[in-house]
Amino acid sequence: MKLPFKSLQSRIVFLFLSLILVVQFFGFVAIWVSINTNARVAIKEQLGVGEEVLRTVINRRGENLALSASIMATDYGFRQAIASNDNETILSALENSGARIESDVNMLYSPDGVRQVVSGQLPQTITDAPILKLIETTQLGGESFNIAVFRGVPYLLVAVPVRAPLTIAWIITGFEIDDSWAARIQDVSRLEVSFVTKISSNHLVSTPPKWNLSSSTMAKLSGEDTISGIPNDWLQGATDNKAGQVFDNEISIQGRDYSSRYIELLNEDDQVLVAVLQRSIRESLAPYFTLQLNLLVLTILGAFVFIAGSVLTAKRITKPLTELVNTAELLEKGDYSKPVVSKSTDEIGHLSRTFDRMREAVAEREQKISKLAYWDELTQLPNRAFFTDQLVKFSEHYQENNQTFSVLMMDLDRFKHVNDVLGHSAADKLLVGVAERLKQSCKSDLDVVARLGGDEFGIILANTHTDMALEVAKRLQTALATPIALNDSFVDLSAGVGVANYPEHAKDIEVLLSRAEIAMYAAKNSSGSVAVYHSGLDVANEENLSLASEIKQAVEQNQLCLFVQPKIDFSTGKLLAVEALVRWNHPERGMVFPDMFIPFAEQTGHIDKISYWMLSEAARYAAIWQKQGLNIPLAVNLSARDLIDIELPNKLKQILEKHQLQSHSISLEITESSMMDDPKRALDTVERISKMGIQLSIDDFGTGYSSLAYLKRLPVNELKIDRSFVMNIERDQSDVTIVKSTIELGHNLGLKVVAEGIENQKVWDILKLMGCDYGQGYFMSKPMAADKLFDWTVYWKTMPAM
């Protein structure tokens, strides 16, 4: 072949240019064939994964529904409601369960298959036949959940028996497989998801069944095209009634080709449900179009560069590539700060800009990953990992600059109770509110506020010593003093705060955190709310942990003792009543006072056992004293947990009947804070108790946060002024004003008023002049063992009138 070029250079350029173009052409063809082949293989694999995701989602959702229904089926109160045909309670339980699991169908069927209770507005499409078949399958040991189609609308249903011990009812719960459900599967599988159902023909009229697109992530206009891809034998009903068939097909939807997988999820009698997973072939190939275009541009540019000369090409290629290599090395070291700057408009420039965008994207992803690793999404505070890293940096800074810092550990009181009573949503709002108050209380930009987990928070105070940290801790307590509104209820906020200083209390970060936590628990278990670490707390902490684990054993082995303290009538000086108090006669530690173990009982959930023991023991002694001619009531304190126990009135009735006592033999004392935890349920409980004729008293009045409007609604007979206002009344004029106002308030409300903490004659005289009704305190008598009361009454009668 004779080339029409005179110069060797032109011939070489032409030959190499021709070779490049020929090779590139065949390369394009090979790449295009490979892309199409691999894209379809990848789509098929993606459809396979999507099918597994679909089946997994259905099974998981069915198992979760079955688990939720099983929990309700084992609930004692729910079974009692079924046994007593309490449809109102059954309906309430079904509604609560449905709201919690977001189900569309919640029903109760009798053992013989009769629909008894329906929660909410039941869809008109629901019929009994598929449900009865599901119940029958479950009885025979089959799956407790299945898909059912009602007039073209698919549902996932669960049937769970309620046994006591025989089956007394069936819980039916489920949800509609709708567009939102398809969208969830699409989010996981990245595929278009549709559900096609068959609407059976009327048996009286010879018409073919209709196929219906019940839900889809695509436009409803795609329904006919989607249905057209279903195999003919499926459309004509030629298959046997056995679900599980899978068919792959390529169809055109509104001018776009889709690779589709048809999955027969249900085929029983006239109920047919087909899931369709689809992937756009064009979208799958789209990333490769850019690749091919880039290859073409690079080829043309290469031809011109080849002609222009190897030197110029080397300079233009080598320099930016070297910059990219240097930037890549920085990226490898985790430095994303250096940008890749290129003003070139050629492929290398495009590559540089693409590389720079990749650098920015990687840096952004790293930042997000770092935030997930070191940030609490709920409160928008750093988490424990970030908090620990900061402590290490603070300690290193101390080594360089000799600047001390302090650690505050804070744990909210009664958070679990708020979570149980008001729900997770309210508890989350409480945590967010606490986080805001903590951030506002820390003024320095160097301070670190973090959520360490649950209801526990940590604070690092930069450049502080112990006294300064203590002041900040008190400021935090002041910030938490105002109640927070949750679900139309006001919740008291309180917390225990522990303080530890670096390096005063520890030079090791783990030890410092541990000691701050020890101080925090010491604060929670003492009368104060803030505690600074000292070496004596280590032993006390071990003892407290031991006590917490032994509470249940103390009740079961009758290690608790009943003590009483008399209430004296100011006008007559006579014994009016006694308050029941608990002591723990520990086999190794001797007599343990309630302040040492009642907080642990509330945290571990054993407080209800102690309350029941107190009520039973008080009733037993009341019966003994009545036989001895001492007819006085015993006042028993109730906790917040007791007030939300709907069985408490029944328990009281059983105890009184067991000991043959009248209702006036026992009275109950409740605190403002215990009523405020769940005002509606607490009010319902005390009203039921009041109707039994049992006297009620507000204990520690003035120390909680409650409105007078709410207190006026309570069926109480008595107010008890907290000892903190009484003990210094002879020296503190503000206490005089508070106590006098409280007495007048109580009398205006028609209540008797009791003053606690009377320790001398002068306080007695002041309260008597104020018109207080009854008194209680060490001046009259210290708490005594219950079996010593009768002897004390004999002694008291010999005392001169006060």
KEMI-231878 format. One line per 5 residues: their letters; for each residue x, y, z of C-alpha. Coordinates in steps of 0.25 Angstrom, whole numbers, plus 5000, padded with zeros to 4 digits. Example, Ala and Ser with C-alpha at 12.3 -4.5 7.8 and 13.67 -1.06 7.14 Angstrom:
AS	5049:4982:5031  5055:4996:5029
***
This chain:
MKLPF	5000:5000:5000  5006:5013:4996  5002:5024:5005  4999:5038:4999  5009:5045:5008
KSLQS	5023:5049:5004  5029:5050:5018  5032:5038:5027  5027:5046:5039  5014:5048:5032
RIVFL	5013:5033:5028  5016:5029:5043  5006:5039:5048  4996:5033:5038  4999:5019:5041
FLSLI	4999:5021:5056  4986:5029:5055  4980:5019:5047  4984:5008:5056  4979:5015:5068
LVVQF	4965:5018:5061  4964:5003:5057  4967:4998:5070  4958:5008:5077  4947:5004:5068
FGFVA	4948:4989:5071  4950:4993:5085  4937:5001:5085  4930:4989:5079  4935:4979:5089
IWVSI	4933:4988:5101  4918:4991:5096  4916:4976:5095  4922:4974:5109  4915:4985:5115
NTNAR	4901:4980:5110  4904:4966:5114  4910:4970:5128  4899:4980:5130  4888:4969:5128
VAIKE	4895:4959:5137  4897:4970:5147  4882:4973:5146  4878:4958:5148  4887:4957:5160
QLGVG	4881:4970:5165  4867:4964:5163  4871:4952:5170  4876:4960:5182  4863:4968:5181
EEVLR	4855:4955:5182  4862:4951:5194  4860:4965:5200  4845:4964:5197  4843:4950:5204
TVINR	4852:4954:5216  4844:4967:5218  4831:4959:5217  4836:4949:5227  4842:4959:5236
RGENL	4830:4967:5236  4821:4955:5239  4830:4950:5250  4830:4964:5256  4815:4965:5255
ALSAS	4814:4951:5261  4823:4955:5273  4815:4967:5276  4802:4960:5276  4808:4949:5284
IMATD	4813:4959:5295  4798:4964:5296  4793:4950:5296  4801:4946:5308  4797:4959:5316
YGFRQ	4789:4955:5328  4780:4967:5328  4777:4965:5313  4773:4950:5316  4765:4954:5328
AIASN	4757:4964:5319  4754:4953:5309  4750:4943:5319  4740:4954:5325  4736:4959:5311
DNETI	4741:4973:5314  4740:4977:5300  4744:4992:5304  4757:4987:5310  4760:4978:5298
LSALE	4757:4989:5288  4766:4998:5296  4777:4988:5296  4776:4985:5281  4776:5000:5278
NSGAR	4789:5002:5286  4795:4990:5280  4791:4995:5266  4796:5009:5268  4809:5003:5273
IESDV	4812:4994:5262  4805:5003:5251  4796:4992:5247  4783:4994:5238  4775:4982:5243
NMLYS	4773:4978:5258  4762:4968:5261  4759:4958:5272  4752:4945:5267  4746:4934:5276
PDGVR	4752:4920:5276  4741:4916:5267  4744:4927:5257  4734:4937:5260  4739:4952:5259
QVVSG	4736:4958:5272  4744:4971:5274  4749:4980:5263  4759:4992:5265  4757:5004:5257
QLPQT	4750:5005:5243  4751:4992:5237  4753:4992:5222  4741:4988:5215  4749:4978:5206
ITDAP	4752:4969:5218  4745:4956:5218  4746:4944:5228  4749:4932:5219  4764:4935:5217
ILKLI	4765:4939:5232  4759:4926:5236  4768:4918:5227  4780:4925:5234  4775:4921:5247
ETTQL	4773:4907:5243  4787:4906:5237  4793:4912:5250  4785:4902:5258  4792:4891:5250
GGESF	4806:4896:5253  4808:4904:5240  4812:4918:5239  4805:4928:5248  4805:4939:5237
NIAVF	4801:4939:5222  4797:4948:5211  4783:4949:5207  4776:4957:5196  4762:4963:5198
RGVPY	4756:4968:5185  4769:4972:5179  4775:4978:5192  4787:4970:5198  4789:4969:5213
LLVAV	4799:4962:5222  4792:4956:5233  4796:4949:5246  4788:4940:5255  4792:4938:5269
PVRAP	4784:4929:5279  4781:4934:5293  4782:4923:5303  4778:4921:5317  4782:4910:5316
LTIAW	4773:4906:5305  4771:4915:5293  4760:4925:5297  4762:4935:5285  4770:4938:5273
IITGF	4777:4951:5271  4777:4956:5256  4786:4967:5252  4792:4972:5239  4794:4983:5229
EIDDS	4791:4986:5215  4802:4984:5205  4801:4998:5199  4810:5008:5191  4818:5012:5204
WAARI	4821:4997:5207  4826:4996:5192  4834:5009:5194  4841:5003:5207  4845:4990:5199
QDVSR	4850:5000:5188  4859:5007:5198  4866:4994:5201  4867:4987:5188  4868:5000:5179
LEVSF	4858:4993:5169  4844:4998:5164  4834:4989:5172  4820:4986:5168  4809:4977:5173
VTKIS	4799:4971:5164  4786:4964:5169  4775:4956:5162  4761:4960:5164  4752:4948:5162
SNHLV	4740:4948:5152  4726:4947:5157  4722:4932:5157  4708:4936:5152  4714:4943:5140
STPPK	4724:4937:5130  4734:4948:5130  4749:4946:5131  4757:4950:5144  4763:4964:5144
WNLSS	4777:4967:5148  4780:4979:5156  4792:4987:5159  4789:4989:5174  4802:4997:5178
STMAK	4815:5001:5171  4826:5010:5172  4824:5014:5158  4813:5022:5152  4799:5016:5151
LSGED	4800:5017:5136  4810:5006:5136  4800:4996:5141  4796:4990:5127  4810:4989:5122
TISGI	4814:4982:5135  4802:4973:5135  4806:4970:5120  4819:4963:5124  4812:4952:5133
PNDWL	4813:4939:5126  4800:4934:5119  4798:4922:5127  4798:4931:5140  4788:4940:5133
QGATD	4779:4929:5129  4780:4922:5142  4787:4909:5136  4796:4908:5148  4793:4899:5160
NKAGQ	4790:4906:5173  4804:4906:5178  4811:4920:5180  4826:4921:5178  4828:4922:5163
VFDNE	4838:4932:5157  4838:4937:5143  4848:4947:5137  4844:4956:5125  4848:4969:5118
ISIQG	4836:4978:5115  4835:4992:5110  4828:5002:5119  4824:5016:5113  4836:5014:5103
RDYSS	4846:5010:5113  4852:4995:5114  4851:4989:5127  4857:4975:5132  4846:4970:5141
RYIEL	4844:4958:5150  4830:4953:5153  4829:4946:5167  4817:4938:5170  4815:4941:5185
LNEDD	4801:4935:5186  4792:4926:5178  4781:4919:5186  4767:4918:5180  4763:4931:5175
QVLVA	4774:4939:5183  4786:4942:5174  4797:4952:5177  4809:4954:5168  4821:4963:5172
VLQRS	4828:4970:5161  4843:4975:5162  4848:4984:5151  4861:4990:5147  4862:5000:5136
IRESL	4872:4995:5125  4875:5009:5121  4878:5014:5135  4887:5002:5137  4895:5005:5124
APYFT	4895:5020:5127  4908:5020:5135  4915:5013:5123  4911:5024:5113  4920:5034:5120
LQLNL	4931:5024:5120  4930:5022:5105  4929:5037:5102  4942:5039:5111  4949:5028:5103
LVLTI	4945:5034:5090  4950:5048:5094  4963:5043:5100  4965:5036:5086  4963:5048:5078
LGAFV	4972:5056:5088  4982:5046:5087  4983:5047:5072  4985:5062:5073  4995:5060:5084
FIAGS	5002:5049:5076  5003:5059:5064  5008:5071:5073  5019:5063:5079  5023:5054:5090
VLTAK	5030:5065:5098  5018:5074:5099  5009:5062:5102  5019:5057:5113  5019:5071:5119
RITKP	5004:5073:5119  5001:5058:5124  5012:5057:5134  5010:5070:5142  4995:5068:5146
LTELV	4997:5053:5148  5008:5056:5158  4999:5066:5165  4988:5055:5166  4998:5045:5171
NTAEL	5002:5055:5182  4988:5058:5186  4985:5043:5186  4996:5041:5196  4990:5052:5205
LEKGD	4977:5045:5204  4983:5032:5208  4988:5039:5220  4975:5045:5223  4978:5059:5219
YSKPV	4966:5064:5210  4970:5079:5211  4978:5081:5199  4969:5083:5186  4973:5079:5172
VSKST	4973:5092:5164  4973:5090:5149  4970:5101:5139  4972:5091:5127  4960:5088:5119
DEIGH	4965:5074:5113  4963:5060:5119  4974:5062:5129  4967:5075:5134  4954:5067:5134
LSRTF	4960:5056:5142  4966:5066:5152  4953:5073:5154  4946:5059:5156  4957:5055:5165
DRMRE	4955:5068:5173  4940:5065:5174  4943:5051:5178  4953:5057:5189  4941:5066:5194
AVAER	4931:5055:5194  4941:5046:5202  4944:5057:5212  4929:5059:5213  4926:5044:5215
EQKIS	4937:5043:5225  4931:5055:5233  4918:5048:5233  4924:5035:5238  4932:5043:5248
KLAYW	4919:5049:5253  4911:5036:5254  4923:5030:5262  4924:5042:5271  4911:5049:5271
DELTQ	4897:5046:5278  4886:5048:5267  4875:5050:5277  4881:5061:5286  4891:5067:5276
LPNRA	4902:5065:5287  4915:5057:5286  4915:5043:5290  4923:5035:5300  4934:5032:5289
FFTDQ	4936:5047:5286  4935:5050:5301  4946:5040:5304  4955:5045:5293  4953:5059:5298
LVKFS	4958:5055:5312  4970:5049:5306  4973:5062:5299  4970:5070:5312  4980:5061:5319
EHYQE	4991:5063:5309  4988:5078:5309  4990:5078:5324  5004:5071:5322  5008:5083:5313
NNQTF	5001:5095:5320  4998:5090:5334  4983:5094:5333  4974:5085:5342  4960:5081:5338
SVLMM	4948:5075:5344  4938:5064:5340  4923:5064:5344  4915:5051:5342  4900:5053:5343
DLDRF	4889:5043:5343  4874:5047:5343  4865:5042:5354  4853:5034:5350  4855:5034:5335
KHVND	4852:5019:5334  4838:5022:5340  4836:5034:5331  4839:5025:5319  4830:5014:5324
VLGHS	4818:5023:5327  4819:5034:5316  4826:5025:5305  4838:5026:5297  4834:5039:5290
AADKL	4832:5047:5303  4845:5041:5309  4853:5046:5296  4847:5060:5297  4851:5060:5312
LVGVA	4866:5056:5308  4866:5067:5297  4861:5077:5307  4871:5073:5318  4882:5074:5307
ERLKQ	4878:5089:5304  4878:5093:5318  4892:5087:5320  4898:5094:5308  4892:5107:5313
SCKSD	4898:5105:5327  4912:5103:5322  4917:5117:5318  4932:5114:5313  4934:5110:5298
LDVVA	4944:5100:5303  4934:5092:5312  4929:5079:5306  4915:5074:5308  4912:5059:5304
RLGGD	4901:5049:5305  4908:5036:5310  4896:5027:5308  4882:5026:5313  4879:5037:5323
EFGII	4894:5039:5326  4901:5052:5323  4916:5056:5324  4922:5070:5325  4937:5074:5324
LANTH	4940:5087:5330  4953:5093:5325  4962:5101:5334  4955:5098:5347  4958:5093:5360
TDMAL	4948:5085:5369  4941:5097:5376  4938:5103:5362  4933:5090:5357  4924:5089:5369
EVAKR	4918:5103:5366  4915:5099:5352  4909:5086:5357  4899:5094:5366  4896:5103:5354
LQTAL	4892:5091:5346  4883:5087:5357  4876:5100:5357  4875:5099:5342  4868:5086:5344
ATPIA	4859:5091:5355  4848:5096:5346  4838:5084:5342  4837:5081:5327  4824:5079:5320
LNDSF	4822:5065:5313  4809:5060:5307  4800:5070:5315  4808:5066:5328  4818:5074:5336
VDLSA	4830:5065:5340  4840:5069:5351  4854:5068:5347  4865:5064:5357  4878:5057:5355
GVGVA	4890:5053:5363  4903:5060:5359  4917:5054:5362  4929:5063:5362  4944:5058:5360
NYPEH	4956:5067:5357  4968:5064:5348  4979:5061:5354  4974:5063:5368  4965:5051:5368
AKDIE	4972:5042:5357  4982:5044:5346  4977:5032:5338  4965:5035:5329  4957:5022:5332
VLLSR	4959:5024:5347  4955:5038:5346  4942:5034:5339  4940:5023:5349  4941:5032:5361
AEIAM	4932:5043:5355  4922:5032:5353  4924:5027:5368  4922:5041:5373  4909:5042:5364
YAAKN	4903:5030:5370  4907:5035:5384  4899:5048:5381  4887:5040:5376  4887:5031:5388
SSGSV	4888:5043:5398  4879:5055:5402  4888:5064:5393  4888:5064:5378  4903:5067:5376
AVYHS	4915:5060:5382  4930:5061:5380  4938:5049:5379  4946:5045:5392  4953:5031:5395
GLDVA	4942:5027:5405  4932:5026:5394  4939:5014:5388  4935:5005:5399  4921:5012:5400
NEENL	4919:5009:5385  4922:4994:5387  4912:4994:5399  4901:5001:5391  4902:4991:5380
SLASE	4901:4979:5389  4889:4985:5396  4882:4987:5383  4884:4972:5379  4879:4968:5393
IKQAV	4866:4976:5394  4857:4965:5388  4863:4955:5397  4860:4964:5409  4845:4964:5406
EQNQL	4845:4949:5403  4852:4945:5416  4844:4955:5425  4857:4964:5428  4848:4976:5428
CLFVQ	4843:4982:5441  4831:4992:5444  4834:5004:5452  4824:5015:5455  4824:5029:5460
PKIDF	4812:5036:5467  4804:5047:5462  4799:5056:5474  4787:5065:5474  4791:5079:5477
STGKL	4778:5083:5484  4777:5071:5494  4791:5065:5494  4786:5051:5491  4791:5041:5482
LAVEA	4783:5042:5469  4790:5032:5459  4804:5027:5455  4812:5027:5443  4817:5014:5438
LVRWN	4832:5014:5435  4841:5002:5429  4855:4998:5434  4863:4987:5429  4869:4977:5439
HPERG	4881:4973:5431  4887:4960:5435  4901:4966:5434  4900:4981:5434  4890:4982:5445
MVFPD	4878:4992:5444  4878:4999:5431  4870:5012:5429  4861:5014:5417  4869:5025:5411
MFIPF	4880:5015:5408  4871:5005:5401  4858:5011:5396  4864:5018:5384  4870:5005:5380
AEQTG	4856:4998:5382  4850:5009:5372  4861:5007:5362  4860:4992:5362  4845:4991:5362
HIDKI	4844:4984:5376  4837:4996:5382  4824:4990:5380  4828:4978:5388  4832:4987:5400
SYWML	4819:4995:5399  4811:4982:5399  4819:4977:5411  4817:4990:5418  4802:4990:5416
SEAAR	4800:4976:5421  4809:4978:5433  4802:4991:5437  4788:4984:5436  4793:4972:5444
YAAIW	4798:4982:5455  4785:4990:5454  4777:4977:5457  4786:4974:5469  4785:4988:5475
QKQGL	4770:4988:5473  4769:4975:5482  4778:4982:5492  4768:4994:5492  4776:5003:5484
NIPLA	4768:5008:5472  4777:5017:5464  4780:5017:5449  4793:5014:5443  4798:5023:5431
VNLSA	4806:5016:5420  4814:5024:5410  4812:5020:5395  4822:5022:5384  4819:5027:5370
RDLID	4819:5013:5364  4808:5009:5374  4799:5020:5369  4799:5015:5355  4796:5001:5360
IELPN	4781:4999:5355  4781:4987:5365  4785:4995:5377  4770:4997:5382  4767:4982:5381
KLKQI	4780:4979:5388  4776:4988:5400  4762:4982:5400  4768:4968:5401  4777:4972:5412
LEKHQ	4766:4979:5421  4757:4967:5419  4768:4957:5423  4770:4964:5436  4756:4968:5438
LQSHS	4758:4983:5439  4750:4995:5435  4755:5004:5424  4758:5015:5435  4768:5006:5441
ISLEI	4778:5009:5430  4782:5023:5424  4791:5026:5412  4801:5037:5410  4805:5041:5396
TESSM	4815:5052:5391  4813:5063:5381  4824:5058:5372  4818:5044:5372  4805:5049:5367
MDDPK	4811:5058:5356  4818:5046:5349  4805:5041:5343  4794:5051:5348  4782:5044:5341
RALDT	4785:5030:5345  4789:5034:5359  4776:5042:5361  4768:5030:5357  4775:5021:5367
VERIS	4773:5031:5379  4759:5034:5375  4756:5019:5375  4763:5017:5389  4756:5029:5395
KMGIQ	4742:5023:5391  4746:5011:5399  4746:5020:5411  4762:5021:5413  4767:5034:5418
LSIDD	4778:5041:5409  4789:5051:5412  4798:5059:5404  4812:5056:5410  4824:5066:5409
FGTGY	4815:5077:5404  4823:5089:5398  4834:5081:5393  4829:5077:5379  4823:5084:5367
SSLAY	4808:5084:5366  4797:5093:5364  4787:5097:5374  4776:5094:5364  4781:5080:5363
LKRLP	4782:5078:5378  4768:5083:5380  4763:5072:5371  4770:5061:5380  4761:5054:5390
VNELK	4770:5056:5402  4767:5059:5416  4781:5064:5421  4793:5072:5418  4807:5069:5424
IDRSF	4816:5080:5424  4830:5076:5421  4841:5076:5432  4850:5085:5424  4840:5096:5427
VMNIE	4838:5093:5442  4851:5090:5448  4856:5104:5447  4843:5111:5449  4848:5117:5462
RDQSD	4860:5124:5455  4855:5126:5440  4844:5137:5438  4842:5132:5424  4839:5118:5429
VTIVK	4829:5124:5439  4822:5131:5427  4822:5118:5418  4817:5109:5430  4806:5119:5434
STIEL	4801:5121:5419  4801:5106:5418  4793:5104:5430  4783:5114:5425  4782:5108:5412
GHNLG	4780:5094:5417  4768:5100:5426  4762:5107:5415  4762:5095:5406  4755:5087:5418
LKVVA	4768:5079:5421  4775:5076:5434  4789:5080:5435  4801:5072:5441  4814:5077:5444
EGIEN	4826:5068:5443  4840:5070:5449  4836:5076:5463  4848:5075:5472  4846:5084:5484
QKVWD	4835:5091:5492  4837:5104:5485  4834:5099:5472  4822:5092:5478  4817:5105:5484
ILKLM	4819:5113:5471  4811:5102:5463  4800:5102:5473  4798:5117:5473  4797:5116:5457
GCDYG	4786:5106:5459  4793:5094:5453  4784:5082:5456  4794:5071:5458  4809:5069:5461
QGYFM	4820:5058:5459  4834:5058:5462  4846:5054:5472  4840:5064:5482  4828:5055:5485
SKPMA	4835:5042:5481  4845:5036:5472  4841:5025:5462  4840:5012:5470  4838:4997:5467
ADKLF	4823:4994:5465  4822:4985:5476  4827:4996:5486  4815:5005:5483  4806:5000:5493
DWTVY	4816:5002:5504  4819:5016:5499  4804:5020:5500  4804:5016:5515  4816:5025:5517
WKTMP	4810:5036:5509  4798:5037:5517  4806:5039:5530  4813:5051:5523  4808:5065:5527
AM	4800:5073:5516  4808:5081:5507
***
